[in-house]
């Protein structure tokens, strides 16, 4: 035997294995009723890749493939799907079929799947689940809280137990708790007092006490903590599992890092969506009406805001009649006021989201933004003045260049400072600062920018 | 003894412990030269919280506290800081001091810290490091690749080894590899053939073969894979550690999930920054000039774009002279074209970033966006028409309402479709689609929107 491990092959480093071509092939096979070939193909995929396949198949074909898949694979693919996709696949299944699908999952995933099936089914399915009580408790927590993220699968032993007993506890729970990163040490009242990483358990003597090998002062959170804060705690302390304890300190669940990875991406996506004026949480699988509604709120508010901007322009109608060339600057002022404001607000929102920027940093922040705004304002003002002079617009290009450049400088400085201030102000009063970043800043800066521009132009140019 | 574990206390569930007040107190203590009190306070903090403290102190005070801290704590706090902050603290330290600080870190952190010290110091420090060869190899990989993320700390054994031998390997590496999640199984040529989670190692018989307890077909990536793709792989398969293998399949490093959490946040922040027209990577600690430069590129391009929009308006000067009320609609058209486009582009960019949207989904995507755009366009057109009629603007409000509503509908539909198409197109030719999301879409939609509006208005209203 020359090879050390004949049963194992070197890993092919790989990205996704499901692409357009695979999806097209499976679709054709499903249409042809080639159940065996489809199942062979699906069996070679990991659960996450099966989910990718189902996601990109037309719903009819996806339901067919899902129906063909063996029970365990059907269960495992569910947590990998988005809510609306899960709903589509599970729609119309019997209570018994749902129970069989959901029971093998971790309790946190069970709760998530239950949230996507028809309401009258939820009650019926819930009572039949093995961990009904745990899952019901999990469903009582807010979706976006530590309680909503945690599962009740963990290994815990009294701090007075031996390492051998702790190892035995891992063995007993091995089938239901996967992965196991740590064993939690509890005091007599069930309160969390220490954490034993598996490495320590592996290396300690069998008769050593858990209390002696445990890391003291474990980091833990309460169930009602917001998921964004949960993510920050796990990020800050580089944790792969975070215990959740009741107000009394009793261990009630644990959050694993894979769920937090999803949270970080989700929250970042939410911030971008807020920034572009999408309310709710638009997903690729959201319905046309849900998408429309989510985008329309801010579009309508934006319409009203832009109408006010329009009134500002109409208010300076006389100036425009005297010097029609001023209309040239309307889009310039709007673009610059909007952009400068959204840039500084984006940085403030990011700093607040990562926890690195505190609302008490306002003064320091404004000082820096003022310096940046003055620098950029001067450059942009000179560029605009140059454009005006070169184009030779207006009756007195030099004066028009001076006027428009000066107005632009003022607009840039004010817009930048407003962009930097509003998120910090909102955060201080407890409103999501990401709300400020997009349409709100853009609209208010448009109105302000146009007013300033026409006021300066009326004063200096007419 | 009534309490099971007298040495351990229940965990106080906690968020951050460093806030304004703590920072203020430490600053005052540093000014008073109260070294002992500062050190007591700092000793109670975890490394990540010490970093928060240093970050929020004025640089002078931060350098003083850092100089006072004991050697090990100084090392541990370094990976928790941002590049510019690290540079500020390490500036002016001797080669020996730097070596002492950097040597205890994981190799990936050593490489990161080296990137932030003065160039003439790097060479001198590098040769004196214990793991000089490993670190030098890591420095050769691109910052944003798997190689740039990985460390060379891992536990690997031949697949032919026994579980007892693997456990012994964990023990030998216990001091340098922390945390240990898995033991890697290698074939005779050093190629990765399996992964043994610690749980399996803990539960298996001591004389079992690693080849028999290892999970086969491990997921691995090559060193030159982009970090965004690395994050997607770890997210998709819920991994806490990802092995990195050379083209030949040899194990060369591992990436831990905490680094990937940072990547996900970083990439999301980068996408937002691209979206608001910030090039480079602006951090809170970036210098005024770096910030200015990063924001100015797109502001200048935006200025040029807006100038073209202005030319469009000036081109319709006659129409504006005949019906000055048309100026009212300039901000409305610009706001709606920009917003609708940025909304649909944001969703496309997010779908591409998460890997859920493929560029081949274009047709399906456009169909849905068209439906949304028609729906929202009709609602917004009606709202605008209502506003015009109620306000009684123009000489023929009914016709103006019809004209402006119709023009708005066309603008919304086209802007939405452009927003949805451009990111997918850019992605197909290998350009970061986030670039499209912000200024680019806004500027092009402004120009297009204004042209369409004035063309329709000239045709139907004048």
Boltz contact constraints between the chains, C-beta under 6 A:
constraints:
  - contact:
      token1: [A, 3]
      token2: [B, 187]
      max_distance: 6.0
  - contact:
      token1: [A, 3]
      token2: [B, 188]
      max_distance: 6.0
  - contact:
      token1: [A, 4]
      token2: [B, 158]
      max_distance: 6.0
  - contact:
      token1: [A, 4]
      token2: [B, 159]
      max_distance: 6.0
  - contact:
      token1: [A, 4]
      token2: [B, 160]
      max_distance: 6.0
  - contact:
      token1: [A, 4]
      token2: [B, 187]
      max_distance: 6.0
  - contact:
      token1: [A, 4]
      token2: [B, 188]
      max_distance: 6.0
  - contact:
      token1: [A, 5]
      token2: [B, 159]
      max_distance: 6.0
  - contact:
      token1: [A, 5]
      token2: [B, 187]
      max_distance: 6.0
  - contact:
      token1: [A, 5]
      token2: [B, 193]
      max_distance: 6.0
  - contact:
      token1: [A, 5]
      token2: [B, 211]
      max_distance: 6.0
  - contact:
      token1: [A, 7]
      token2: [B, 211]
      max_distance: 6.0
  - contact:
      token1: [A, 8]
      token2: [B, 159]
      max_distance: 6.0
  - contact:
      token1: [A, 8]
      token2: [B, 193]
      max_distance: 6.0
  - contact:
      token1: [A, 8]
      token2: [B, 194]
      max_distance: 6.0
  - contact:
      token1: [A, 8]
      token2: [B, 211]
      max_distance: 6.0
  - contact:
      token1: [A, 8]
      token2: [B, 216]
      max_distance: 6.0
  - contact:
      token1: [A, 10]
      token2: [B, 191]
      max_distance: 6.0
  - contact:
      token1: [A, 10]
      token2: [B, 193]
      max_distance: 6.0
  - contact:
      token1: [A, 10]
      token2: [B, 249]
      max_distance: 6.0
  - contact:
      token1: [A, 11]
      token2: [B, 192]
      max_distance: 6.0
  - contact:
      token1: [A, 11]
      token2: [B, 218]
      max_distance: 6.0
  - contact:
      token1: [A, 11]
      token2: [B, 220]
      max_distance: 6.0
  - contact:
      token1: [A, 13]
      token2: [B, 220]
      max_distance: 6.0
  - contact:
      token1: [A, 13]
      token2: [B, 221]
      max_distance: 6.0
  - contact:
      token1: [A, 13]
      token2: [B, 222]
      max_distance: 6.0
  - contact:
      token1: [A, 13]
      token2: [B, 245]
      max_distance: 6.0
  - contact:
      token1: [A, 20]
      token2: [B, 360]
      max_distance: 6.0
  - contact:
      token1: [A, 48]
      token2: [B, 236]
      max_distance: 6.0
  - contact:
      token1: [A, 48]
      token2: [B, 237]
      max_distance: 6.0
  - contact:
      token1: [A, 158]
      token2: [B, 4]
      max_distance: 6.0
  - contact:
      token1: [A, 159]
      token2: [B, 4]
      max_distance: 6.0
  - contact:
      token1: [A, 159]
      token2: [B, 5]
      max_distance: 6.0
  - contact:
      token1: [A, 159]
      token2: [B, 8]
      max_distance: 6.0
  - contact:
      token1: [A, 160]
      token2: [B, 4]
      max_distance: 6.0
  - contact:
      token1: [A, 167]
      token2: [B, 202]
      max_distance: 6.0
  - contact:
      token1: [A, 171]
      token2: [B, 203]
      max_distance: 6.0
  - contact:
      token1: [A, 180]
      token2: [B, 199]
      max_distance: 6.0
  - contact:
      token1: [A, 187]
      token2: [B, 4]
      max_distance: 6.0
  - contact:
      token1: [A, 187]
      token2: [B, 5]
      max_distance: 6.0
  - contact:
      token1: [A, 188]
      token2: [B, 4]
      max_distance: 6.0
  - contact:
      token1: [A, 191]
      token2: [B, 10]
      max_distance: 6.0
  - contact:
      token1: [A, 192]
      token2: [B, 11]
      max_distance: 6.0
  - contact:
      token1: [A, 193]
      token2: [B, 5]
      max_distance: 6.0
  - contact:
      token1: [A, 193]
      token2: [B, 8]
      max_distance: 6.0
  - contact:
      token1: [A, 193]
      token2: [B, 10]
      max_distance: 6.0
  - contact:
      token1: [A, 194]
      token2: [B, 8]
      max_distance: 6.0
  - contact:
      token1: [A, 198]
      token2: [B, 198]
      max_distance: 6.0
  - contact:
      token1: [A, 199]
      token2: [B, 180]
      max_distance: 6.0
  - contact:
      token1: [A, 202]
      token2: [B, 167]
      max_distance: 6.0
  - contact:
      token1: [A, 202]
      token2: [B, 202]
      max_distance: 6.0
  - contact:
      token1: [A, 203]
      token2: [B, 171]
      max_distance: 6.0
  - contact:
      token1: [A, 211]
      token2: [B, 5]
      max_distance: 6.0
  - contact:
      token1: [A, 211]
      token2: [B, 7]
      max_distance: 6.0
  - contact:
      token1: [A, 211]
      token2: [B, 8]
      max_distance: 6.0
  - contact:
      token1: [A, 216]
      token2: [B, 8]
      max_distance: 6.0
  - contact:
      token1: [A, 218]
      token2: [B, 11]
      max_distance: 6.0
  - contact:
      token1: [A, 220]
      token2: [B, 11]
      max_distance: 6.0
  - contact:
      token1: [A, 220]
      token2: [B, 13]
      max_distance: 6.0
  - contact:
      token1: [A, 221]
      token2: [B, 13]
      max_distance: 6.0
  - contact:
      token1: [A, 222]
      token2: [B, 13]
      max_distance: 6.0
  - contact:
      token1: [A, 235]
      token2: [B, 261]
      max_distance: 6.0
  - contact:
      token1: [A, 236]
      token2: [B, 48]
      max_distance: 6.0
  - contact:
      token1: [A, 237]
      token2: [B, 48]
      max_distance: 6.0
  - contact:
      token1: [A, 238]
      token2: [B, 258]
      max_distance: 6.0
  - contact:
      token1: [A, 240]
      token2: [B, 240]
      max_distance: 6.0
  - contact:
      token1: [A, 245]
      token2: [B, 13]
      max_distance: 6.0
  - contact:
      token1: [A, 249]
      token2: [B, 10]
      max_distance: 6.0
  - contact:
      token1: [A, 257]
      token2: [B, 257]
      max_distance: 6.0
  - contact:
      token1: [A, 258]
      token2: [B, 238]
      max_distance: 6.0
  - contact:
      token1: [A, 261]
      token2: [B, 235]
      max_distance: 6.0
  - contact:
      token1: [A, 264]
      token2: [B, 264]
      max_distance: 6.0
  - contact:
      token1: [A, 264]
      token2: [B, 265]
      max_distance: 6.0
  - contact:
      token1: [A, 265]
      token2: [B, 264]
      max_distance: 6.0
  - contact:
      token1: [A, 268]
      token2: [B, 268]
      max_distance: 6.0
  - contact:
      token1: [A, 269]
      token2: [B, 350]
      max_distance: 6.0
  - contact:
      token1: [A, 272]
      token2: [B, 272]
      max_distance: 6.0
  - contact:
      token1: [A, 272]
      token2: [B, 346]
      max_distance: 6.0
  - contact:
      token1: [A, 276]
      token2: [B, 342]
      max_distance: 6.0
  - contact:
      token1: [A, 276]
      token2: [B, 343]
      max_distance: 6.0
  - contact:
      token1: [A, 276]
      token2: [B, 346]
      max_distance: 6.0
  - contact:
      token1: [A, 277]
      token2: [B, 339]
      max_distance: 6.0
  - contact:
      token1: [A, 278]
      token2: [B, 343]
      max_distance: 6.0
  - contact:
      token1: [A, 282]
      token2: [B, 347]
      max_distance: 6.0
  - contact:
      token1: [A, 284]
      token2: [B, 351]
      max_distance: 6.0
  - contact:
      token1: [A, 284]
      token2: [B, 356]
      max_distance: 6.0
  - contact:
      token1: [A, 284]
      token2: [B, 357]
      max_distance: 6.0
  - contact:
      token1: [A, 288]
      token2: [B, 371]
      max_distance: 6.0
  - contact:
      token1: [A, 288]
      token2: [B, 372]
      max_distance: 6.0
  - contact:
      token1: [A, 291]
      token2: [B, 372]
      max_distance: 6.0
  - contact:
      token1: [A, 292]
      token2: [B, 372]
      max_distance: 6.0
  - contact:
      token1: [A, 292]
      token2: [B, 375]
      max_distance: 6.0
  - contact:
      token1: [A, 292]
      token2: [B, 376]
      max_distance: 6.0
  - contact:
      token1: [A, 295]
      token2: [B, 343]
      max_distance: 6.0
  - contact:
      token1: [A, 296]
      token2: [B, 376]
      max_distance: 6.0
  - contact:
      token1: [A, 299]
      token2: [B, 339]
      max_distance: 6.0
  - contact:
      token1: [A, 299]
      token2: [B, 380]
      max_distance: 6.0
  - contact:
      token1: [A, 302]
      token2: [B, 335]
      max_distance: 6.0
  - contact:
      token1: [A, 302]
      token2: [B, 339]
      max_distance: 6.0
  - contact:
      token1: [A, 303]
      token2: [B, 380]
      max_distance: 6.0
  - contact:
      token1: [A, 303]
      token2: [B, 383]
      max_distance: 6.0
  - contact:
      token1: [A, 306]
      token2: [B, 331]
      max_distance: 6.0
  - contact:
      token1: [A, 306]
      token2: [B, 332]
      max_distance: 6.0
  - contact:
      token1: [A, 306]
      token2: [B, 335]
      max_distance: 6.0
  - contact:
      token1: [A, 309]
      token2: [B, 331]
      max_distance: 6.0
  - contact:
      token1: [A, 310]
      token2: [B, 328]
      max_distance: 6.0
  - contact:
      token1: [A, 310]
      token2: [B, 331]
      max_distance: 6.0
  - contact:
      token1: [A, 310]
      token2: [B, 332]
      max_distance: 6.0
  - contact:
      token1: [A, 313]
      token2: [B, 327]
      max_distance: 6.0
  - contact:
      token1: [A, 314]
      token2: [B, 328]
      max_distance: 6.0
  - contact:
      token1: [A, 317]
      token2: [B, 324]
      max_distance: 6.0
  - contact:
      token1: [A, 324]
      token2: [B, 317]
      max_distance: 6.0
  - contact:
      token1: [A, 327]
      token2: [B, 313]
      max_distance: 6.0
  - contact:
      token1: [A, 328]
      token2: [B, 310]
      max_distance: 6.0
  - contact:
      token1: [A, 328]
      token2: [B, 314]
      max_distance: 6.0
  - contact:
      token1: [A, 330]
      token2: [B, 330]
      max_distance: 6.0
  - contact:
      token1: [A, 331]
      token2: [B, 306]
      max_distance: 6.0
  - contact:
      token1: [A, 331]
      token2: [B, 309]
      max_distance: 6.0
  - contact:
      token1: [A, 331]
      token2: [B, 310]
      max_distance: 6.0
  - contact:
      token1: [A, 332]
      token2: [B, 306]
      max_distance: 6.0
  - contact:
      token1: [A, 332]
      token2: [B, 310]
      max_distance: 6.0
  - contact:
      token1: [A, 334]
      token2: [B, 334]
      max_distance: 6.0
  - contact:
      token1: [A, 335]
      token2: [B, 302]
      max_distance: 6.0
  - contact:
      token1: [A, 335]
      token2: [B, 306]
      max_distance: 6.0
  - contact:
      token1: [A, 339]
      token2: [B, 277]
      max_distance: 6.0
  - contact:
      token1: [A, 339]
      token2: [B, 299]
      max_distance: 6.0
  - contact:
      token1: [A, 339]
      token2: [B, 302]
      max_distance: 6.0
  - contact:
      token1: [A, 342]
      token2: [B, 276]
      max_distance: 6.0
  - contact:
      token1: [A, 343]
      token2: [B, 276]
      max_distance: 6.0
  - contact:
      token1: [A, 343]
      token2: [B, 278]
      max_distance: 6.0
  - contact:
      token1: [A, 343]
      token2: [B, 295]
      max_distance: 6.0
  - contact:
      token1: [A, 346]
      token2: [B, 272]
      max_distance: 6.0
  - contact:
      token1: [A, 346]
      token2: [B, 276]
      max_distance: 6.0
  - contact:
      token1: [A, 347]
      token2: [B, 282]
      max_distance: 6.0
  - contact:
      token1: [A, 350]
      token2: [B, 269]
      max_distance: 6.0
  - contact:
      token1: [A, 351]
      token2: [B, 284]
      max_distance: 6.0
  - contact:
      token1: [A, 356]
      token2: [B, 284]
      max_distance: 6.0
  - contact:
      token1: [A, 357]
      token2: [B, 284]
      max_distance: 6.0
  - contact:
      token1: [A, 360]
      token2: [B, 20]
      max_distance: 6.0
  - contact:
      token1: [A, 371]
      token2: [B, 288]
      max_distance: 6.0
  - contact:
      token1: [A, 372]
      token2: [B, 288]
      max_distance: 6.0
  - contact:
      token1: [A, 372]
      token2: [B, 291]
      max_distance: 6.0
  - contact:
      token1: [A, 372]
      token2: [B, 292]
      max_distance: 6.0
  - contact:
      token1: [A, 375]
      token2: [B, 292]
      max_distance: 6.0
  - contact:
      token1: [A, 376]
      token2: [B, 292]
      max_distance: 6.0
  - contact:
      token1: [A, 376]
      token2: [B, 296]
      max_distance: 6.0
  - contact:
      token1: [A, 380]
      token2: [B, 299]
      max_distance: 6.0
  - contact:
      token1: [A, 380]
      token2: [B, 303]
      max_distance: 6.0
  - contact:
      token1: [A, 383]
      token2: [B, 303]
      max_distance: 6.0
  - contact:
      token1: [A, 387]
      token2: [B, 307]
      max_distance: 6.0
